[in-house]
Amino acid sequence: MVKVVLGIDGGATKTEAAVLSYDGVLMALGQAGPSNPAALPINEVCSNISASVINALSKVNANVEVIALSLSMAGYLGGAWDSEIRRCIMSELGDYVKGARIYITEDIEAAHASAFLTGDGVIGILGTGSNFYGKYSGRRVRVGGWGHLIDDEGGAYHIGALGLSAVVKSYDGRIGETTLVKYALSQYSASTIEELVAKVYSARDVKGTIASFAKSVFDAAKEGDKEASLILRRETEEVALALTTVIRRLGAFNLPIALMGGTYMANKGLWKQMIEEELSKLMGRQVTVSEPLIRQSCAASVIPINAGERFGDAYLINIVNSCGIKNN
């Protein structure tokens, strides 16, 4: 019987389970549909969590004993569905996890662990939305992430909305010409601004439709478009402000900083230097940002260590070597 640890990244688009040896070596990965309980019925969440685990375990050519299961999920909201999810795991996975210790946390914990393992640091997640989170000496601070309607600067929706706002302002004559008009008409297959606006407002997924325009804002900025560059400058300032606010509230001004999320990773060639320069200005020192070390499903398995779990002595070394972003 092989002792294993399960790490599960329950996301808004997919669920991924990682099977790791007691010494931290990645043995298998399994995927299934999304598992955000704030957006999906709990039975569907349960089904996708279970399916990802079973899929991963089916790839392991040995009888296994799950010592610990750590689920880090979107929409967990501080434990709103804790009892339901625990019952579901025990019911659906049965003998697989009958002796396992189960840990459930928000996905931001796995995001932090993906960059800093069990250590201290500050992360910025720049995806469709944005979120900022830091740990220092047992303390935790979270900033932003209040949703796309009122917050989430640095996220694709916010950038896309500002880009489309520049498009209609340019059309009205409130601001000067911008290549964002050309990008918008092309991206949304519209021949007029009126048609463009109608398509955006009538889209089945308005949030996603607007967020998708963020790429065009970055592309226009790379070409030197004034309005696109102004948007990214303002967003960069907001990202740097959020990160330094986390640091200030933690009272640890030399904490390392890591950035992640689809919007950042897709545009880091332009954005990384802009954010580092703004952070350096605000912090009064040279700041270099890093990126995740390991994938989030594997990172979820690290979380129990901070809760007192003791796996193999080389667990953290092996998980970086076998589960590193560049290795998968």
C-alpha positions as CSV (number, residue, x, y, z in Angstrom):
1,M,0.0,0.0,0.0
2,V,1.5,3.3,-1.1
3,K,0.8,6.4,1.0
4,V,-0.3,9.4,-1.1
5,V,-1.4,13.0,-0.6
6,L,-4.2,14.5,-2.8
7,G,-4.1,18.1,-3.8
8,I,-7.2,19.5,-5.6
9,D,-7.6,22.8,-7.4
10,G,-11.3,23.5,-7.7
11,G,-11.6,26.2,-10.2
12,A,-14.3,28.2,-12.0
13,T,-13.5,26.5,-15.3
14,K,-12.1,23.1,-14.3
15,T,-11.1,20.9,-11.4
16,E,-7.6,19.3,-11.3
17,A,-6.5,16.7,-8.8
18,A,-2.8,15.8,-8.2
19,V,-1.7,12.5,-6.6
20,L,1.6,13.0,-4.8
21,S,3.7,10.4,-3.0
22,Y,4.3,10.9,0.7
23,D,7.7,12.3,-0.3
24,G,6.2,14.9,-2.7
25,V,6.7,13.3,-6.1
26,L,3.9,13.9,-8.6
27,M,2.4,10.6,-9.6
28,A,-0.7,11.5,-11.6
29,L,-3.1,14.3,-12.6
30,G,-6.8,14.1,-13.2
31,Q,-9.2,16.7,-14.5
32,A,-13.0,17.3,-14.6
33,G,-15.4,20.2,-14.9
34,P,-15.7,23.3,-12.7
35,S,-16.3,23.1,-9.0
36,N,-17.2,26.6,-7.8
37,P,-20.1,26.2,-5.3
38,A,-21.0,29.9,-5.6
39,A,-21.8,29.4,-9.2
40,L,-22.9,25.7,-9.5
41,P,-25.3,23.4,-7.7
42,I,-23.5,21.5,-4.9
43,N,-24.2,18.1,-6.5
44,E,-22.4,19.2,-9.7
45,V,-19.5,20.5,-7.6
46,C,-19.3,17.3,-5.8
47,S,-19.5,15.2,-9.0
48,N,-16.6,17.1,-10.6
49,I,-14.4,17.0,-7.5
50,S,-14.9,13.3,-7.3
51,A,-14.4,12.7,-11.0
52,S,-11.0,14.6,-11.0
53,V,-9.8,12.5,-8.0
54,I,-10.9,9.2,-9.5
55,N,-9.4,10.1,-12.9
56,A,-6.1,10.8,-11.2
57,L,-6.1,7.7,-9.0
58,S,-6.9,5.5,-11.9
59,K,-3.5,6.4,-13.5
60,V,-1.6,5.2,-10.4
61,N,-0.4,1.7,-10.9
62,A,-0.5,0.8,-7.2
63,N,-2.9,0.4,-4.3
64,V,-2.9,3.7,-2.5
65,E,-3.8,5.0,1.0
66,V,-4.7,8.6,1.0
67,I,-3.2,10.2,4.1
68,A,-4.5,13.7,3.4
69,L,-6.8,15.4,0.9
70,S,-6.5,19.1,0.5
71,L,-9.1,20.9,-1.6
72,S,-8.6,24.6,-2.5
73,M,-11.5,25.9,-4.3
74,A,-13.0,29.0,-5.9
75,G,-16.2,30.4,-4.3
76,Y,-15.6,28.7,-1.0
77,L,-16.2,32.0,0.8
78,G,-14.7,31.1,4.2
79,G,-16.5,27.8,4.6
80,A,-20.1,28.5,3.4
81,W,-20.4,25.0,2.0
82,D,-18.0,23.2,4.2
83,S,-20.2,20.5,5.7
84,E,-21.9,19.7,2.3
85,I,-18.5,19.4,0.5
86,R,-17.1,17.1,3.3
87,R,-20.2,14.9,3.1
88,C,-19.9,14.7,-0.6
89,I,-16.2,13.8,-0.6
90,M,-16.8,11.0,1.9
91,S,-19.9,9.7,0.0
92,E,-18.5,9.9,-3.5
93,L,-14.9,8.8,-2.8
94,G,-15.7,6.3,0.0
95,D,-12.9,3.8,0.5
96,Y,-10.4,6.0,-1.3
97,V,-10.4,8.6,1.5
98,K,-11.9,6.7,4.5
99,G,-8.8,7.4,6.6
100,A,-7.7,10.7,5.1
101,R,-7.6,14.0,6.9
102,I,-9.5,16.5,4.8
103,Y,-8.6,20.2,4.4
104,I,-10.7,22.7,2.5
105,T,-9.6,26.3,1.8
106,E,-10.2,29.1,-0.7
107,D,-8.3,28.9,-4.0
108,I,-6.3,31.9,-3.0
109,E,-4.4,29.8,-0.5
110,A,-3.3,27.4,-3.2
111,A,-2.3,30.4,-5.4
112,H,-0.1,31.7,-2.6
113,A,1.4,28.2,-2.0
114,S,2.1,27.9,-5.7
115,A,4.5,30.9,-5.4
116,F,5.9,30.6,-1.9
117,L,5.1,27.0,-0.7
118,T,4.9,27.3,3.1
119,G,6.7,30.7,3.2
120,D,5.7,34.3,3.5
121,G,5.1,36.6,0.6
122,V,2.5,38.6,-1.4
123,I,0.7,37.6,-4.5
124,G,-1.3,39.4,-7.1
125,I,-3.8,37.4,-9.2
126,L,-4.6,39.2,-12.4
127,G,-7.1,37.1,-14.4
128,T,-10.6,38.1,-15.5
129,G,-10.8,39.8,-12.1
130,S,-8.0,40.6,-9.6
131,N,-7.1,39.7,-6.0
132,F,-4.2,40.5,-3.7
133,Y,-3.1,38.5,-0.7
134,G,-0.2,38.2,1.6
135,K,1.2,36.2,4.6
136,Y,3.7,37.2,7.2
137,S,4.5,35.5,10.5
138,G,1.1,33.8,10.7
139,R,-0.9,37.0,9.7
140,R,-2.9,37.2,6.5
141,V,-4.1,40.3,4.6
142,R,-6.4,40.3,1.6
143,V,-7.0,43.4,-0.6
144,G,-9.3,43.9,-3.6
145,G,-11.2,41.1,-5.3
146,W,-14.6,42.8,-4.7
147,G,-16.0,41.9,-8.0
148,H,-16.0,43.3,-11.5
149,L,-18.9,45.7,-11.0
150,I,-17.2,47.8,-8.4
151,D,-13.5,46.7,-8.1
152,D,-11.0,44.3,-9.7
153,E,-8.6,46.8,-11.2
154,G,-5.9,45.0,-13.1
155,G,-8.3,42.3,-14.3
156,A,-9.3,41.7,-17.9
157,Y,-12.8,42.9,-17.4
158,H,-11.7,46.2,-15.9
159,I,-9.1,46.7,-18.7
160,G,-11.6,45.7,-21.4
161,A,-14.3,48.0,-20.1
162,L,-11.9,50.9,-20.0
163,G,-10.8,50.1,-23.6
164,L,-14.4,50.0,-24.9
165,S,-15.1,53.2,-23.0
166,A,-12.2,54.8,-24.9
167,V,-13.7,53.5,-28.2
168,V,-17.1,55.2,-27.7
169,K,-15.5,58.4,-26.3
170,S,-13.2,58.6,-29.4
171,Y,-16.3,58.0,-31.6
172,D,-18.1,60.9,-29.8
173,G,-15.1,63.2,-30.1
174,R,-14.6,63.4,-26.3
175,I,-11.1,62.1,-26.8
176,G,-8.8,61.9,-29.8
177,E,-8.4,59.1,-32.3
178,T,-7.3,55.7,-31.0
179,T,-6.5,52.4,-32.7
180,L,-8.8,50.8,-30.2
181,V,-11.7,51.7,-32.5
182,K,-10.1,49.6,-35.2
183,Y,-9.4,46.7,-32.8
184,A,-13.0,46.8,-31.4
185,L,-14.7,46.7,-34.8
186,S,-12.5,43.9,-35.9
187,Q,-12.8,41.8,-32.8
188,Y,-16.6,42.0,-32.5
189,S,-17.1,41.8,-36.3
190,A,-19.0,45.1,-36.3
191,S,-19.2,47.7,-39.1
192,T,-20.3,50.6,-36.9
193,I,-19.9,51.6,-33.3
194,E,-23.7,51.3,-32.8
195,E,-23.5,47.7,-34.0
196,L,-20.5,47.0,-31.7
197,V,-22.3,48.4,-28.6
198,A,-25.4,46.3,-29.4
199,K,-23.3,43.2,-29.7
200,V,-21.6,43.8,-26.4
201,Y,-24.9,44.5,-24.5
202,S,-26.8,41.6,-26.0
203,A,-24.0,39.0,-25.5
204,R,-24.9,35.9,-23.6
205,D,-21.8,36.4,-21.5
206,V,-21.4,40.1,-21.2
207,K,-18.6,39.9,-18.6
208,G,-16.6,37.6,-20.8
209,T,-17.3,39.6,-23.9
210,I,-16.0,42.7,-22.3
211,A,-13.0,41.0,-20.6
212,S,-11.9,39.6,-24.0
213,F,-11.1,43.1,-25.2
214,A,-8.3,43.4,-22.7
215,K,-6.0,41.6,-25.2
216,S,-6.7,44.4,-27.8
217,V,-5.8,47.1,-25.2
218,F,-2.4,45.4,-24.6
219,D,-1.9,45.0,-28.3
220,A,-2.7,48.7,-29.0
221,A,-0.4,49.8,-26.2
222,K,2.4,47.8,-27.7
223,E,1.9,49.8,-30.9
224,G,2.2,53.0,-28.9
225,D,-1.5,53.9,-28.9
226,K,-1.9,56.8,-26.4
227,E,-5.3,55.9,-25.0
228,A,-4.4,52.2,-24.5
229,S,-1.1,53.2,-22.9
230,L,-3.0,55.5,-20.5
231,I,-5.3,52.7,-19.5
232,L,-2.5,50.3,-18.7
233,R,-0.6,53.0,-16.8
234,R,-3.7,53.6,-14.6
235,E,-4.2,49.8,-14.1
236,T,-0.5,49.4,-13.3
237,E,-0.8,52.1,-10.6
238,E,-3.8,50.3,-9.1
239,V,-2.1,46.9,-9.1
240,A,1.0,48.4,-7.4
241,L,-1.2,50.3,-4.9
242,A,-3.0,47.1,-3.9
243,L,0.2,45.1,-3.5
244,T,1.9,47.8,-1.4
245,T,-1.3,48.1,0.7
246,V,-1.0,44.4,1.5
247,I,2.7,44.9,2.4
248,R,2.0,48.0,4.5
249,R,-0.8,46.3,6.4
250,L,1.4,43.3,7.1
251,G,4.2,45.6,8.3
252,A,6.9,43.7,6.4
253,F,8.4,45.9,3.7
254,N,10.8,43.4,2.2
255,L,8.4,40.6,1.5
256,P,8.8,39.0,-1.9
257,I,6.0,39.5,-4.5
258,A,4.7,37.1,-7.1
259,L,2.2,37.8,-9.9
260,M,0.0,35.2,-11.6
261,G,-3.3,34.9,-13.5
262,G,-4.2,34.6,-17.1
263,T,-4.2,38.3,-17.9
264,Y,-0.8,38.9,-16.4
265,M,0.8,35.7,-17.8
266,A,-0.4,36.4,-21.3
267,N,1.0,40.0,-21.3
268,K,3.9,39.9,-18.9
269,G,6.3,40.8,-21.7
270,L,5.0,44.3,-21.5
271,W,3.4,44.5,-18.1
272,K,6.0,43.0,-15.8
273,Q,8.5,45.8,-16.2
274,M,5.7,48.4,-15.8
275,I,4.5,46.9,-12.6
276,E,8.1,46.5,-11.2
277,E,8.8,50.2,-12.0
278,E,5.7,51.4,-10.2
279,L,6.3,49.1,-7.2
280,S,9.9,50.3,-7.0
281,K,8.7,53.9,-7.0
282,L,6.1,53.3,-4.2
283,M,8.4,51.1,-2.1
284,G,11.5,53.2,-2.4
285,R,13.6,50.2,-3.4
286,Q,14.2,48.0,-6.4
287,V,11.4,45.4,-6.7
288,T,11.5,42.3,-8.8
289,V,8.3,40.2,-9.1
290,S,8.4,36.5,-9.5
291,E,5.9,33.9,-10.7
292,P,4.4,30.6,-9.5
293,L,6.8,27.7,-8.8
294,I,4.3,24.9,-9.1
295,R,0.8,24.2,-10.5
296,Q,-2.1,25.0,-8.1
297,S,-3.3,21.4,-7.7
298,C,0.1,20.4,-6.3
299,A,0.2,23.6,-4.3
300,A,-3.0,22.7,-2.6
301,S,-1.3,19.6,-1.1
302,V,1.2,21.9,0.6
303,I,-1.4,23.8,2.6
304,P,-1.8,21.1,5.3
305,I,1.8,21.4,6.2
306,N,1.1,24.9,7.7
307,A,-1.7,23.2,9.7
308,G,0.7,20.8,11.3
309,E,0.9,17.9,8.8
310,R,4.3,16.2,8.4
311,F,4.9,14.4,5.2
312,G,8.2,13.1,3.9
313,D,11.3,15.1,4.7
314,A,12.0,16.0,1.1
315,Y,8.3,16.8,0.3
316,L,8.8,20.5,-0.7
317,I,12.0,19.8,-2.6
318,N,10.4,17.0,-4.6
319,I,7.2,18.8,-5.3
320,V,9.1,21.7,-6.9
321,N,11.2,19.3,-9.0
322,S,8.3,17.1,-10.2
323,C,5.4,19.6,-10.2
324,G,7.2,22.8,-11.3
325,I,5.4,24.9,-13.9
326,K,8.2,24.4,-16.4
327,N,8.1,20.6,-15.9
328,N,4.4,20.2,-16.9
